[in-house]
Amino acid sequence: MTDFFVLKQLFCPACLISGKFAVRESHVTLAVMRPLIIIILVVVIVIALLLLKRAGQTPDAEAQEQLKQGALVIDVRSPDEFASDHLRTAINIPLDEIETALPIQVKDKNQVLLLHCQSGVRSAIAAHKIQGMGYTHASNLGSLSRAKKIVSDAGLQ
């Protein structure tokens, strides 16, 4: 363990400038604290990513109310993903076709559109694209599992 601290000290600019090569308490503290700091940073980053992912999603109660009032559910996954499992009430418009297929299938730009995919990432991208196309009520339901729960809780599946 001492070799690690001495080696660590050799690369310390303050120690190199001063010419001192004794193990200092600050090196011990830094060596012990560094893994803890890294763990804390990783946890904070993971939490931040989860919150960011969830931040752009329509709240459950709001989505349920929109569904009861006739919102259209759009699954932006690939046709193969859609075929393997999907909501009975959803239509499939893959993300890479959204800009061309949506205007054909949904003429009313005021129609409430609730988008979902497997994890919520593609549906967030799709919602942003659709809003840029002038659809005023497009929002992200998130993942397929979340969309299933919302639709089920609304009593529609």
Secondary structure, 3 states (H helix, E strand, C coil): CHHHHHHHHHCCHHHHHHCCCCCCHHHHHHHHHHHHHHHHHHHHHHHHHHHHHHHCECCHHHHHHHHHCCCEEEECCCHHHHHHCCCCCEEECCHHHHHHHHHHHCCCCCCCEEEEECCCHHHHHHHHHHHHCCCCCEEEEEEHHHHHHHHHHCCCC
